Each structure stands twice: as C-alpha cells, then as structure tokens.
C-alpha cells in the first residue's frame, strides 16, 4: 500500500495498525473520521510530504527515499527522532519491564532464577538504550542543529571548522550496533532457553513486544544512518570547504 495525500488515514491504520505510534510522533490522535492524510496534516500543522515519506518507508522496507528525506530541514528529522525516543523511554520500555516483572512474579521456585536472568538482561539493555539516547540528545542533536544554523545564517568561522574536525558525525555512525545486538540476544535467549510457564500467553506477549521494539528501532536507526548522518556529513564538508 502506497499512502498518498488523498488516502483516508483510517484505511492506513486498517492496513497496518503498527503505524499508531508513528502517528503519535506527529501529534495525530485517533478520532479522525474519514478525513484524508492531507486534511489531517493540514489541521495538525504537519508537513504533508515529510509525513508521507516517513509513513511509506515504515509500511514498506523496500521503499526508502533517501534523497527525498534528506531534502527536508534537519529540524523535522531531529524532532521526529526525539519523539521516537520519548516513545521508547516513556512507553515501550516500561511496558516490557512490567510484563517481565509479572512473569517473574508468577514463576515457580525452580524457574525463578531463569526469569530473573531475563529481567536483569533487560535492565542492562534499558540502561544501554537510555545512555545511547542521552548521548544523542545531549551531544549529537545540539551539534547538528548548531551546524545547520551556521549554514542557514552564513556564519561559518574558524571555531566552527575546529568543532567539525573534533566532533564529526562519523564518530557516532556505528553506535546502534550494540543496542540492536543486545536486543536480538534477549529475544534469542527467550526463544531458545525460556523454561516452560503456565502463563504462556504472558511470555508470548513479552516476545511480541520485543519484536515490535526491534522493528521500530530498526526503522529509527535507518532514518538516522541513511538520512540524518549523510545530510550532516554534507553540511560538514560544506563548512570545511567554506
């Protein structure tokens, strides 16, 4: 399904309900009736074309318009990334934590240690994820926006060039690998070694949410690695060549 400006947003959700968190990142709430994507974006003050590119790239892994996405202002990309971070830290991770705690609470004495191992593993993963997010929001995003502002206002000086040489965006390009690997390891641990439980629906729910988190983080990383980083690299080259 290719979403266009004339597509009814309700039809998009019926096609893939996993888009609901994506809508929230644009401050679009349920109750939009039969309105089209264009109508809703206009009402909510959302950039129509940016919304369409994000939604379509989420719906279809083979659809990823790098050039088009890189053409949007950096503030759009950074804002979307930050809203994704809020979703992970304030909703998705606590949701999984709660499910794991419930699993541990219901565990038999002989299986409690195994379930505790899973809980500890996820706690470690959460700490690494939050550290990664804090690094992006405290260091990378301010750096990116500073470069963008300098270019927009034609205020490139020797101090800014020195900053680019010291803090190049390429230093952060490989940061996602450990986060993704650890999440895969946790899923693998549950699939292969989780002891039997009477409440199998609970263990399935945990695994299902881990898969959803992995999918969302994968799309998130793709936007950062294929859109944000190349766009910033181009700005850095422009600054160093100025």
TORPA-4810 file (N, C-alpha, C, O; in nm, 3 decimals):
<nodes>
NODE_1_0.084_-0.120_0.000_0.000_0.000_0.000_0.087_0.125_0.000_0.170_0.143_0.090_X
NODE_2_0.070_0.211_-0.098_0.140_0.339_-0.102_0.043_0.447_-0.056_-0.060_0.471_-0.119_X
NODE_3_0.077_0.512_0.054_-0.009_0.616_0.109_0.015_0.746_0.033_0.129_0.788_0.013_X
NODE_4_-0.095_0.809_-0.009_-0.087_0.938_-0.077_-0.166_1.041_0.003_-0.228_1.008_0.104_X
NODE_5_-0.162_1.165_-0.042_-0.233_1.271_0.031_-0.384_1.250_0.031_-0.453_1.301_0.119_X
NODE_6_-0.436_1.175_-0.067_-0.580_1.153_-0.075_-0.626_1.026_-0.004_-0.745_0.997_-0.001_X
NODE_7_-0.531_0.950_0.052_-0.566_0.828_0.125_-0.634_0.864_0.256_-0.590_0.955_0.327_X
NODE_8_-0.740_0.792_0.289_-0.804_0.812_0.419_-0.715_0.751_0.527_-0.672_0.636_0.515_X
NODE_9_-0.688_0.828_0.631_-0.596_0.781_0.734_-0.649_0.657_0.805_-0.571_0.572_0.847_X
NODE_10_-0.780_0.647_0.817_-0.839_0.527_0.879_-0.803_0.402_0.800_-0.778_0.297_0.858_X
NODE_11_-0.799_0.414_0.668_-0.763_0.300_0.583_-0.618_0.260_0.605_-0.583_0.142_0.598_X
NODE_12_-0.533_0.357_0.632_-0.392_0.329_0.657_-0.377_0.246_0.784_-0.299_0.150_0.787_X
NODE_13_-0.451_0.282_0.888_-0.443_0.208_1.015_-0.500_0.068_1.000_-0.446_-0.027_1.056_X
NODE_14_-0.608_0.054_0.925_-0.662_-0.079_0.899_-0.560_-0.165_0.826_-0.553_-0.286_0.847_X
NODE_15_-0.482_-0.103_0.740_-0.380_-0.177_0.664_-0.266_-0.223_0.755_-0.217_-0.335_0.741_X
NODE_16_-0.224_-0.137_0.848_-0.116_-0.173_0.939_-0.128_-0.093_1.068_-0.091_0.024_1.074_X
NODE_17_-0.180_-0.159_1.171_-0.204_-0.091_1.299_-0.074_-0.053_1.370_-0.076_0.028_1.462_X
NODE_18_0.039_-0.112_1.329_0.166_-0.079_1.391_0.207_0.066_1.365_0.303_0.116_1.424_X
NODE_19_0.133_0.132_1.276_0.160_0.273_1.248_0.111_0.367_1.358_0.146_0.485_1.360_X
NODE_20_0.030_0.316_1.450_-0.027_0.402_1.553_0.079_0.484_1.630_0.060_0.604_1.648_X
NODE_21_0.189_0.421_1.675_0.291_0.501_1.744_0.355_0.606_1.653_0.399_0.711_1.701_X
NODE_22_0.362_0.577_1.523_0.418_0.674_1.429_0.329_0.798_1.423_0.378_0.911_1.420_X
NODE_23_0.197_0.776_1.421_0.103_0.889_1.419_0.121_0.976_1.544_0.116_1.099_1.536_X
NODE_24_0.141_0.911_1.658_0.158_0.986_1.783_0.279_1.079_1.777_0.280_1.185_1.840_X
NODE_25_0.381_1.039_1.702_0.502_1.122_1.691_0.476_1.249_1.610_0.557_1.342_1.611_X
NODE_26_0.364_1.251_1.541_0.323_1.371_1.469_0.206_1.441_1.540_0.142_1.530_1.485_X
NODE_27_0.181_1.398_1.665_0.070_1.453_1.745_-0.066_1.431_1.679_-0.157_1.511_1.695_X
NODE_28_-0.079_1.322_1.606_-0.206_1.287_1.544_-0.274_1.181_1.631_-0.219_1.072_1.651_X
NODE_29_-0.393_1.213_1.681_-0.466_1.123_1.770_-0.581_1.057_1.695_-0.620_1.100_1.586_X
NODE_30_-0.635_0.953_1.755_-0.750_0.883_1.696_-0.873_0.974_1.693_-0.879_1.076_1.763_X
NODE_31_-0.970_0.934_1.611_-1.093_1.011_1.600_-1.093_1.100_1.478_-1.157_1.205_1.478_X
NODE_32_-1.021_1.059_1.373_-1.009_1.144_1.254_-1.112_1.113_1.147_-1.105_1.167_1.036_X
NODE_33_-1.209_1.026_1.179_-1.320_1.000_1.086_-1.274_0.953_0.950_-1.187_0.866_0.940_X
NODE_34_-1.332_1.009_0.845_-1.298_0.971_0.708_-1.206_1.073_0.640_-1.199_1.080_0.518_X
NODE_35_-1.138_1.151_0.720_-1.051_1.254_0.664_-0.930_1.193_0.595_-0.880_1.087_0.632_X
NODE_36_-0.883_1.263_0.493_-0.766_1.218_0.420_-0.639_1.259_0.494_-0.641_1.340_0.586_X
NODE_37_-0.528_1.201_0.450_-0.398_1.236_0.507_-0.372_1.386_0.492_-0.324_1.450_0.585_X
NODE_38_-0.404_1.440_0.377_-0.380_1.582_0.352_-0.462_1.669_0.448_-0.411_1.767_0.502_X
NODE_39_-0.587_1.633_0.469_-0.674_1.711_0.557_-0.622_1.710_0.701_-0.619_1.813_0.768_X
NODE_40_-0.581_1.592_0.747_-0.535_1.580_0.885_-0.402_1.652_0.906_-0.383_1.719_1.007_X
NODE_41_-0.310_1.638_0.810_-0.182_1.708_0.821_-0.203_1.859_0.824_-0.135_1.930_0.897_X
NODE_42_-0.297_1.906_0.744_-0.327_2.049_0.740_-0.382_2.096_0.875_-0.344_2.202_0.925_X
NODE_43_-0.472_2.017_0.933_-0.532_2.053_1.062_-0.429_2.053_1.175_-0.434_2.137_1.265_X
NODE_44_-0.336_1.956_1.170_-0.241_1.939_1.279_-0.111_2.016_1.258_-0.023_2.014_1.344_X
NODE_45_-0.099_2.084_1.145_0.024_2.158_1.118_0.143_2.068_1.091_0.256_2.102_1.124_X
NODE_46_0.116_1.953_1.031_0.220_1.855_0.999_0.262_1.872_0.853_0.178_1.888_0.765_X
NODE_47_0.393_1.869_0.829_0.443_1.880_0.692_0.399_1.756_0.614_0.442_1.645_0.645_X
NODE_48_0.314_1.775_0.515_0.250_1.665_0.443_0.351_1.570_0.380_0.343_1.449_0.400_X
NODE_49_0.445_1.623_0.305_0.536_1.536_0.231_0.628_1.458_0.324_0.659_1.341_0.298_X
NODE_50_0.673_1.522_0.432_0.758_1.453_0.529_0.680_1.339_0.594_0.733_1.229_0.611_X
NODE_51_0.555_1.365_0.629_0.469_1.262_0.688_0.454_1.144_0.593_0.466_1.029_0.635_X
NODE_52_0.428_1.171_0.467_0.409_1.064_0.368_0.534_0.979_0.352_0.525_0.857_0.344_X
NODE_53_0.649_1.043_0.348_0.774_0.968_0.329_0.802_0.879_0.450_0.846_0.765_0.435_X
NODE_54_0.778_0.930_0.570_0.801_0.852_0.692_0.705_0.733_0.697_0.748_0.620_0.723_X
NODE_55_0.578_0.757_0.672_0.477_0.651_0.679_0.504_0.543_0.574_0.499_0.424_0.605_X
NODE_56_0.532_0.583_0.452_0.555_0.485_0.346_0.683_0.405_0.367_0.689_0.287_0.333_X
NODE_57_0.785_0.468_0.422_0.908_0.394_0.450_0.888_0.294_0.563_0.955_0.191_0.568_X
NODE_58_0.794_0.324_0.655_0.761_0.231_0.763_0.680_0.113_0.709_0.701_-0.001_0.749_X
NODE_59_0.587_0.142_0.619_0.499_0.038_0.565_0.573_-0.059_0.474_0.537_-0.176_0.466_X
NODE_60_0.674_-0.011_0.405_0.743_-0.093_0.304_0.893_-0.077_0.319_0.948_0.031_0.294_X
NODE_61_0.960_-0.184_0.362_1.105_-0.178_0.382_1.181_-0.149_0.253_1.292_-0.097_0.257_X
NODE_62_1.119_-0.183_0.140_1.185_-0.158_0.012_1.166_-0.014_-0.035_1.231_0.031_-0.130_X
NODE_63_1.077_0.057_0.033_1.053_0.197_-0.001_1.130_0.283_0.098_1.090_0.298_0.213_X
NODE_64_1.239_0.338_0.053_1.315_0.427_0.141_1.378_0.538_0.059_1.490_0.522_0.009_X
NODE_65_1.307_0.650_0.044_1.353_0.760_-0.042_1.458_0.847_0.027_1.428_0.955_0.077_X
NODE_66_1.582_0.799_0.029_1.688_0.871_0.100_1.701_1.015_0.052_1.711_1.108_0.132_X
NODE_67_1.701_1.032_-0.080_1.721_1.167_-0.136_1.609_1.261_-0.093_1.634_1.375_-0.054_X
NODE_68_1.484_1.211_-0.100_1.370_1.294_-0.062_1.375_1.330_0.087_1.353_1.444_0.125_X
NODE_69_1.406_1.230_0.171_1.410_1.255_0.315_1.523_1.351_0.351_1.509_1.434_0.440_X
NODE_70_1.635_1.339_0.280_1.747_1.428_0.308_1.719_1.572_0.266_1.789_1.665_0.307_X
NODE_71_1.616_1.590_0.183_1.583_1.725_0.137_1.506_1.806_0.241_1.494_1.928_0.229_X
NODE_72_1.453_1.739_0.344_1.375_1.810_0.446_1.467_1.879_0.546_1.580_1.834_0.567_X
NODE_73_1.420_1.987_0.607_1.501_2.056_0.708_1.541_1.963_0.822_1.465_1.874_0.860_X
NODE_74_1.660_1.984_0.874_1.709_1.899_0.982_1.619_1.903_1.104_1.608_1.804_1.177_X
NODE_75_1.554_2.017_1.128_1.468_2.028_1.247_1.352_1.928_1.240_1.308_1.881_1.344_X
NODE_76_1.302_1.896_1.120_1.196_1.796_1.106_1.248_1.659_1.148_1.182_1.585_1.221_X
NODE_77_1.366_1.626_1.099_1.425_1.495_1.125_1.457_1.479_1.273_1.426_1.377_1.334_X
NODE_78_1.520_1.581_1.331_1.557_1.576_1.473_1.432_1.567_1.561_1.430_1.490_1.657_X
NODE_79_1.330_1.643_1.529_1.206_1.641_1.607_1.142_1.503_1.603_1.095_1.453_1.705_X
NODE_80_1.141_1.441_1.486_1.084_1.306_1.474_1.165_1.206_1.556_1.108_1.121_1.623_X
NODE_81_1.297_1.216_1.550_1.384_1.126_1.625_1.360_1.143_1.776_1.353_1.044_1.848_X
NODE_82_1.348_1.266_1.821_1.325_1.290_1.964_1.191_1.234_2.010_1.181_1.179_2.120_X
NODE_83_1.090_1.249_1.927_0.959_1.193_1.963_0.964_1.041_1.968_0.893_0.978_2.048_X
NODE_84_1.046_0.981_1.884_1.066_0.836_1.889_1.131_0.797_2.020_1.093_0.697_2.081_X
NODE_85_1.229_0.874_2.063_1.296_0.847_2.190_1.197_0.850_2.306_1.202_0.765_2.395_X
NODE_86_1.108_0.947_2.305_1.006_0.957_2.410_0.921_0.831_2.413_0.890_0.779_2.520_X
NODE_87_0.883_0.782_2.296_0.802_0.660_2.287_0.875_0.542_2.349_0.815_0.464_2.423_X
NODE_88_1.004_0.527_2.321_1.081_0.415_2.375_1.094_0.424_2.527_1.067_0.328_2.598_X
NODE_89_1.134_0.541_2.575_1.169_0.556_2.717_1.046_0.564_2.807_1.045_0.509_2.917_X
NODE_90_0.942_0.632_2.760_0.826_0.656_2.847_0.715_0.553_2.829_0.628_0.541_2.915_X
NODE_91_0.717_0.479_2.719_0.608_0.383_2.698_0.656_0.241_2.672_0.626_0.150_2.750_X
NODE_92_0.730_0.220_2.564_0.759_0.083_2.522_0.846_0.008_2.622_0.814_-0.105_2.658_X
NODE_93_0.955_0.068_2.667_1.043_0.001_2.763_0.971_-0.026_2.895_0.979_-0.139_2.945_X
NODE_94_0.901_0.072_2.955_0.826_0.041_3.078_0.720_-0.068_3.058_0.696_-0.148_3.148_X
NODE_95_0.658_-0.071_2.940_0.559_-0.174_2.912_0.621_-0.313_2.917_0.565_-0.404_2.977_X
NODE_96_0.738_-0.328_2.855_0.806_-0.458_2.856_0.855_-0.491_2.996_0.848_-0.606_3.039_X
NODE_97_0.906_-0.392_3.067_0.951_-0.412_3.205_0.838_-0.467_3.291_0.859_-0.559_3.370_X
NODE_98_0.721_-0.411_3.276_0.605_-0.453_3.355_0.568_-0.598_3.324_0.537_-0.675_3.415_X
NODE_99_0.573_-0.634_3.198_0.540_-0.772_3.158_0.642_-0.871_3.214_0.605_-0.979_3.261_X
NODE_100_0.769_-0.834_3.210_0.874_-0.923_3.263_0.860_-0.938_3.414_0.878_-1.047_3.467_X
NODE_101_0.828_-0.829_3.483_0.809_-0.835_3.628_0.691_-0.925_3.663_0.696_-0.999_3.761_X
NODE_102_0.586_-0.919_3.582_0.470_-1.006_3.603_0.506_-1.152_3.581_0.461_-1.240_3.653_X
NODE_103_0.589_-1.177_3.479_0.634_-1.314_3.452_0.715_-1.367_3.569_0.698_-1.482_3.610_X
NODE_104_0.803_-1.284_3.624_0.886_-1.325_3.737_0.800_-1.351_3.860_0.825_-1.445_3.936_X
NODE_105_0.699_-1.268_3.880_0.610_-1.283_3.995_0.534_-1.415_3.991_0.507_-1.475_4.095_X
NODE_106_0.500_-1.460_3.871_0.423_-1.584_3.856_0.511_-1.708_3.844_0.460_-1.820_3.837_X
NODE_107_0.642_-1.689_3.841_0.733_-1.801_3.818_0.735_-1.898_3.936_0.722_-1.857_4.051_X
NODE_108_0.750_-2.024_3.904_0.766_-2.125_4.009_0.905_-2.110_4.070_0.993_-2.045_4.012_X
NODE_109_0.925_-2.169_4.186_1.053_-2.156_4.257_1.168_-2.206_4.171_1.274_-2.144_4.166_X
NODE_110_1.148_-2.319_4.102_1.257_-2.377_4.024_1.293_-2.296_3.899_1.403_-2.307_3.845_X
NODE_111_1.197_-2.214_3.853_1.223_-2.135_3.732_1.254_-1.987_3.759_1.285_-1.911_3.668_X
NODE_112_1.244_-1.949_3.885_1.259_-1.808_3.918_1.395_-1.752_3.875_1.404_-1.640_3.826_X
NODE_113_1.501_-1.830_3.894_1.634_-1.781_3.861_1.648_-1.753_3.711_1.713_-1.656_3.671_X
NODE_114_1.588_-1.838_3.629_1.595_-1.818_3.483_1.521_-1.692_3.443_1.569_-1.616_3.358_X
NODE_115_1.405_-1.669_3.502_1.328_-1.549_3.470_1.397_-1.423_3.522_1.390_-1.316_3.462_X
NODE_116_1.466_-1.439_3.636_1.541_-1.326_3.692_1.654_-1.287_3.597_1.687_-1.169_3.583_X
NODE_117_1.714_-1.387_3.533_1.820_-1.361_3.437_1.769_-1.276_3.321_1.836_-1.184_3.275_X
NODE_118_1.649_-1.309_3.275_1.588_-1.232_3.166_1.561_-1.089_3.211_1.584_-0.993_3.136_X
NODE_119_1.511_-1.075_3.333_1.484_-0.941_3.386_1.612_-0.858_3.395_1.614_-0.741_3.355_X
NODE_120_1.719_-0.918_3.446_1.846_-0.847_3.459_1.902_-0.809_3.322_1.958_-0.702_3.303_X
NODE_121_1.885_-0.900_3.226_1.932_-0.875_3.090_1.861_-0.753_3.032_1.923_-0.667_2.969_X
NODE_122_1.730_-0.746_3.055_1.654_-0.633_3.001_1.690_-0.503_3.073_1.693_-0.397_3.011_X
NODE_123_1.715_-0.511_3.203_1.757_-0.392_3.277_1.887_-0.337_3.220_1.904_-0.215_3.207_X
NODE_124_1.981_-0.427_3.187_2.107_-0.385_3.126_2.082_-0.323_2.989_2.142_-0.221_2.953_X
NODE_125_1.992_-0.384_2.913_1.960_-0.330_2.781_1.899_-0.191_2.793_1.934_-0.100_2.718_X
NODE_126_1.808_-0.175_2.887_1.744_-0.045_2.909_1.848_0.062_2.941_1.842_0.173_2.888_X
NODE_127_1.944_0.028_3.026_2.048_0.124_3.064_2.131_0.165_2.942_2.163_0.283_2.926_X
NODE_128_2.164_0.069_2.857_2.242_0.100_2.737_2.162_0.184_2.639_2.215_0.276_2.577_X
NODE_129_2.033_0.153_2.625_1.947_0.228_2.534_1.934_0.373_2.580_1.945_0.466_2.500_X
NODE_130_1.910_0.392_2.709_1.895_0.528_2.762_2.027_0.605_2.751_2.026_0.725_2.720_X
NODE_131_2.138_0.537_2.775_2.269_0.603_2.760_2.289_0.648_2.615_2.339_0.758_2.590_X
NODE_132_2.250_0.563_2.522_2.260_0.595_2.379_2.172_0.716_2.344_2.216_0.807_2.273_X
NODE_133_2.050_0.715_2.394_1.957_0.825_2.367_2.007_0.955_2.428_2.003_1.061_2.364_X
NODE_134_2.055_0.949_2.552_2.107_1.069_2.619_2.226_1.126_2.542_2.240_1.248_2.530_X
NODE_135_2.310_1.038_2.492_2.426_1.083_2.415_2.381_1.158_2.289_2.437_1.262_2.254_X
NODE_136_2.280_1.104_2.223_2.228_1.169_2.103_2.168_1.306_2.136_2.198_1.405_2.069_X
NODE_137_2.085_1.310_2.238_2.011_1.433_2.267_2.098_1.539_2.335_2.074_1.659_2.319_X
NODE_138_2.198_1.496_2.411_2.283_1.593_2.482_2.400_1.641_2.397_2.448_1.753_2.415_X
NODE_139_2.447_1.557_2.304_2.566_1.591_2.227_2.542_1.603_2.077_2.574_1.705_2.016_X
NODE_140_2.485_1.498_2.018_2.474_1.494_1.872_2.373_1.594_1.819_2.404_1.671_1.727_X
NODE_141_2.252_1.595_1.874_2.148_1.684_1.822_2.186_1.832_1.835_2.167_1.907_1.739_X
NODE_142_2.238_1.877_1.950_2.281_2.018_1.957_2.391_2.050_1.856_2.392_2.158_1.797_X
NODE_143_2.482_1.955_1.836_2.589_1.974_1.738_2.532_1.990_1.598_2.571_2.080_1.524_X
NODE_144_2.440_1.901_1.562_2.378_1.904_1.429_2.304_2.036_1.406_2.318_2.099_1.302_X
NODE_145_2.225_2.076_1.504_2.146_2.199_1.489_2.234_2.323_1.486_2.201_2.423_1.421_X
NODE_146_2.347_2.317_1.556_2.441_2.429_1.553_2.500_2.445_1.414_2.511_2.557_1.363_X
NODE_147_2.539_2.334_1.352_2.593_2.339_1.216_2.488_2.392_1.119_2.516_2.475_1.032_X
NODE_148_2.367_2.341_1.134_2.259_2.382_1.044_2.231_2.532_1.055_2.212_2.600_0.955_X
NODE_149_2.229_2.581_1.178_2.203_2.723_1.200_2.314_2.809_1.139_2.288_2.914_1.081_X
NODE_150_2.439_2.762_1.153_2.552_2.837_1.097_2.543_2.847_0.946_2.571_2.952_0.888_X
NODE_151_2.503_2.738_0.882_2.489_2.737_0.737_2.374_2.827_0.694_2.386_2.905_0.599_X
NODE_152_2.262_2.816_0.765_2.144_2.895_0.730_2.171_3.045_0.742_2.121_3.125_0.663_X
NODE_153_2.252_3.082_0.842_2.280_3.224_0.866_2.413_3.270_0.808_2.456_3.384_0.828_X
NODE_154_2.478_3.178_0.734_2.606_3.210_0.670_2.709_3.261_0.772_2.776_3.362_0.751_X
NODE_155_2.719_3.186_0.884_2.811_3.225_0.991_2.911_3.113_1.018_2.917_3.058_1.128_X
NODE_156_2.989_3.081_0.917_3.092_2.978_0.929_3.224_3.046_0.961_3.271_3.131_0.886_X
NODE_157_3.285_3.006_1.074_3.412_3.065_1.112_3.512_2.956_1.150_3.481_2.837_1.144_X
NODE_158_3.631_2.996_1.189_3.737_2.900_1.222_3.701_2.816_1.344_3.738_2.699_1.352_X
NODE_159_3.628_2.874_1.437_3.586_2.799_1.557_3.492_2.685_1.519_3.502_2.575_1.574_X
NODE_160_3.402_2.712_1.427_3.308_2.608_1.383_3.382_2.499_1.305_3.350_2.381_1.320_X
NODE_161_3.479_2.537_1.224_3.557_2.437_1.149_3.633_2.346_1.245_3.643_2.225_1.223_X
NODE_162_3.686_2.404_1.350_3.759_2.325_1.450_3.664_2.228_1.520_3.702_2.114_1.550_X
NODE_163_3.542_2.272_1.546_3.441_2.186_1.608_3.408_2.067_1.519_3.396_1.955_1.567_X
NODE_164_3.393_2.093_1.389_3.362_1.986_1.294_3.474_1.882_1.290_3.448_1.762_1.286_X
NODE_165_3.598_1.929_1.292_3.712_1.837_1.289_3.718_1.751_1.415_3.763_1.637_1.411_X
NODE_166_3.671_1.808_1.526_3.675_1.737_1.654_3.554_1.647_1.675_3.567_1.538_1.731_X
NODE_167_3.436_1.691_1.632_3.311_1.622_1.665_3.239_1.567_1.542_3.116_1.563_1.541_X
NODE_168_3.310_1.526_1.442_3.246_1.479_1.318_3.137_1.376_1.345_3.152_1.290_1.432_X
NODE_169_3.029_1.385_1.270_2.915_1.294_1.287_2.953_1.149_1.262_2.885_1.059_1.311_X
NODE_170_3.060_1.126_1.187_3.102_0.988_1.157_3.144_0.913_1.283_3.144_0.790_1.286_X
NODE_171_3.181_0.987_1.388_3.220_0.923_1.514_3.104_0.848_1.578_3.125_0.758_1.659_X
NODE_172_2.981_0.886_1.541_2.863_0.827_1.604_2.791_0.728_1.512_2.687_0.673_1.549_X
NODE_173_2.847_0.705_1.394_2.776_0.627_1.293_2.751_0.482_1.332_2.653_0.422_1.287_X
NODE_174_2.838_0.423_1.415_2.827_0.280_1.447_2.766_0.253_1.583_2.769_0.140_1.631_X
NODE_175_2.712_0.356_1.647_2.663_0.342_1.784_2.543_0.249_1.798_2.519_0.197_1.907_X
NODE_176_2.468_0.227_1.691_2.346_0.148_1.702_2.371_-0.003_1.712_2.286_-0.077_1.761_X
NODE_177_2.487_-0.047_1.667_2.511_-0.191_1.655_2.495_-0.265_1.787_2.428_-0.368_1.792_X
NODE_178_2.556_-0.214_1.894_2.549_-0.282_2.023_2.407_-0.289_2.076_2.366_-0.390_2.133_X
NODE_179_2.330_-0.182_2.056_2.191_-0.178_2.102_2.109_-0.284_2.030_2.032_-0.356_2.093_X
NODE_180_2.126_-0.294_1.901_2.050_-0.391_1.822_2.092_-0.534_1.854_2.007_-0.623_1.861_X
NODE_181_2.222_-0.556_1.873_2.272_-0.690_1.903_2.219_-0.739_2.037_2.182_-0.856_2.051_X
NODE_182_2.216_-0.651_2.136_2.172_-0.692_2.270_2.024_-0.727_2.270_1.982_-0.820_2.339_X
NODE_183_1.945_-0.655_2.194_1.802_-0.685_2.186_1.781_-0.820_2.117_1.695_-0.898_2.158_X
NODE_184_1.858_-0.847_2.013_1.850_-0.977_1.945_1.888_-1.089_2.041_1.824_-1.194_2.043_X
NODE_185_1.992_-1.068_2.121_2.036_-1.170_2.216_1.927_-1.200_2.318_1.907_-1.316_2.355_X
NODE_186_1.856_-1.098_2.363_1.748_-1.119_2.460_1.635_-1.201_2.398_1.583_-1.293_2.461_X
NODE_187_1.597_-1.167_2.277_1.493_-1.244_2.207_1.537_-1.389_2.190_1.459_-1.482_2.212_X
NODE_188_1.661_-1.407_2.152_1.714_-1.542_2.129_1.716_-1.622_2.259_1.686_-1.742_2.259_X
NODE_189_1.751_-1.555_2.367_1.752_-1.620_2.499_1.613_-1.671_2.535_1.599_-1.783_2.584_X
NODE_190_1.512_-1.590_2.511_1.375_-1.630_2.543_1.326_-1.742_2.453_1.265_-1.839_2.499_X
NODE_191_1.353_-1.730_2.324_1.305_-1.830_2.228_1.367_-1.967_2.253_1.298_-2.069_2.246_X
NODE_192_1.496_-1.970_2.283_1.567_-2.098_2.294_1.570_-2.157_2.434_1.572_-2.279_2.450_X
NODE_193_1.572_-2.070_2.538_1.603_-2.122_2.671_1.501_-2.087_2.779_1.522_-2.122_2.895_X
NODE_194_1.393_-2.020_2.746_1.294_-1.985_2.849_1.228_-2.112_2.902_1.174_-2.190_2.824_X
NODE_195_1.231_-2.133_3.034_1.165_-2.251_3.091_1.014_-2.246_3.069_0.957_-2.138_3.056_X
NODE_196_0.950_-2.362_3.064_0.804_-2.365_3.045_0.733_-2.287_3.156_0.775_-2.287_3.271_X
NODE_197_0.625_-2.222_3.118_0.546_-2.147_3.214_0.398_-2.176_3.192_0.355_-2.200_3.080_X
NODE_198_0.322_-2.173_3.300_0.179_-2.198_3.287_0.112_-2.085_3.209_0.015_-2.109_3.136_X
NODE_199_0.162_-1.965_3.224_0.104_-1.850_3.154_0.185_-1.823_3.026_0.259_-1.725_3.018_X
NODE_200_0.170_-1.911_2.929_0.247_-1.896_2.805_0.208_-1.770_2.729_0.288_-1.716_2.653_X
NODE_201_0.084_-1.723_2.749_0.042_-1.601_2.679_0.124_-1.481_2.725_0.146_-1.388_2.648_X
NODE_202_0.169_-1.482_2.851_0.249_-1.372_2.904_0.389_-1.373_2.843_0.440_-1.268_2.803_X
NODE_203_0.451_-1.489_2.835_0.584_-1.497_2.773_0.576_-1.462_2.625_0.667_-1.400_2.571_X
NODE_204_0.467_-1.504_2.560_0.448_-1.468_2.419_0.431_-1.317_2.402_0.482_-1.258_2.307_X
NODE_205_0.360_-1.255_2.497_0.338_-1.110_2.491_0.470_-1.035_2.503_0.493_-0.935_2.434_X
NODE_206_0.557_-1.083_2.592_0.689_-1.019_2.608_0.768_-1.029_2.478_0.826_-0.931_2.431_X
NODE_207_0.771_-1.149_2.422_0.847_-1.169_2.299_0.790_-1.086_2.185_0.864_-1.030_2.105_X
NODE_208_0.658_-1.079_2.179_0.592_-1.000_2.075_0.631_-0.853_2.086_0.659_-0.789_1.985_X
NODE_209_0.633_-0.799_2.208_0.669_-0.659_2.228_0.817_-0.635_2.199_0.854_-0.527_2.152_X
NODE_210_0.901_-0.734_2.226_1.042_-0.721_2.192_1.061_-0.714_2.041_1.143_-0.636_1.991_X
NODE_211_0.986_-0.795_1.968_0.991_-0.790_1.821_0.943_-0.655_1.770_1.001_-0.599_1.677_X
NODE_212_0.837_-0.602_1.830_0.784_-0.471_1.789_0.886_-0.361_1.816_0.907_-0.272_1.734_X
NODE_213_0.950_-0.368_1.933_1.053_-0.270_1.966_1.169_-0.279_1.868_1.221_-0.177_1.822_X
NODE_214_1.209_-0.400_1.836_1.319_-0.420_1.742_1.285_-0.362_1.605_1.369_-0.297_1.542_X
NODE_215_1.163_-0.385_1.560_1.120_-0.332_1.430_1.123_-0.179_1.430_1.172_-0.117_1.336_X
NODE_216_1.069_-0.121_1.536_1.064_0.025_1.545_1.204_0.085_1.552_1.234_0.184_1.486_X
NODE_217_1.290_0.024_1.633_1.427_0.071_1.645_1.503_0.057_1.514_1.589_0.139_1.481_X
NODE_218_1.471_-0.049_1.439_1.535_-0.068_1.309_1.501_0.044_1.213_1.589_0.095_1.144_X
NODE_219_1.373_0.082_1.209_1.331_0.194_1.124_1.393_0.325_1.172_1.433_0.410_1.092_X
NODE_220_1.400_0.338_1.303_1.460_0.457_1.364_1.607_0.470_1.324_1.654_0.577_1.285_X
NODE_221_1.680_0.359_1.335_1.822_0.359_1.300_1.843_0.388_1.153_1.938_0.456_1.115_X
NODE_222_1.753_0.336_1.071_1.765_0.357_0.926_1.753_0.505_0.892_1.825_0.556_0.806_X
NODE_223_1.662_0.574_0.959_1.647_0.718_0.935_1.772_0.793_0.979_1.817_0.886_0.912_X
NODE_224_1.828_0.753_1.092_1.948_0.821_1.140_2.069_0.793_1.050_2.145_0.884_1.017_X
NODE_225_2.085_0.667_1.010_2.204_0.628_0.936_2.199_0.665_0.788_2.302_0.697_0.728_X
NODE_226_2.080_0.662_0.730_2.069_0.687_0.586_2.017_0.826_0.551_2.023_0.868_0.436_X
NODE_227_1.968_0.897_0.651_1.915_1.032_0.626_1.992_1.136_0.706_2.055_1.226_0.649_X
NODE_228_1.988_1.124_0.839_2.049_1.226_0.924_2.201_1.234_0.904_2.254_1.341_0.876_X
NODE_229_2.269_1.121_0.917_2.416_1.123_0.910_2.467_1.171_0.774_2.554_1.257_0.770_X
NODE_230_2.416_1.118_0.660_2.463_1.170_0.531_2.435_1.319_0.512_2.516_1.392_0.455_X
NODE_231_2.320_1.364_0.562_2.285_1.506_0.550_2.383_1.592_0.630_2.427_1.698_0.584_X
NODE_232_2.417_1.546_0.750_2.511_1.621_0.833_2.652_1.614_0.774_2.726_1.712_0.778_X
NODE_233_2.689_1.498_0.720_2.820_1.486_0.656_2.835_1.587_0.543_2.941_1.647_0.525_X
NODE_234_2.728_1.606_0.466_2.731_1.704_0.356_2.750_1.846_0.410_2.822_1.926_0.351_X
NODE_235_2.684_1.875_0.522_2.698_2.008_0.584_2.841_2.027_0.636_2.899_2.134_0.621_X
NODE_236_2.896_1.921_0.697_3.033_1.929_0.747_3.132_1.959_0.634_3.221_2.042_0.649_X
NODE_237_3.115_1.890_0.522_3.203_1.914_0.407_3.188_2.058_0.357_3.286_2.122_0.319_X
NODE_238_3.065_2.106_0.359_3.040_2.244_0.317_3.111_2.344_0.409_3.166_2.444_0.364_X
NODE_239_3.108_2.315_0.539_3.171_2.403_0.637_3.324_2.400_0.623_3.389_2.505_0.624_X
NODE_240_3.379_2.281_0.609_3.525_2.268_0.597_3.577_2.326_0.467_3.693_2.367_0.457_X
NODE_241_3.490_2.329_0.366_3.532_2.383_0.237_3.504_2.530_0.220_3.542_2.591_0.121_X
NODE_242_3.436_2.588_0.321_3.397_2.730_0.309_3.517_2.822_0.329_3.502_2.944_0.323_X
</nodes>
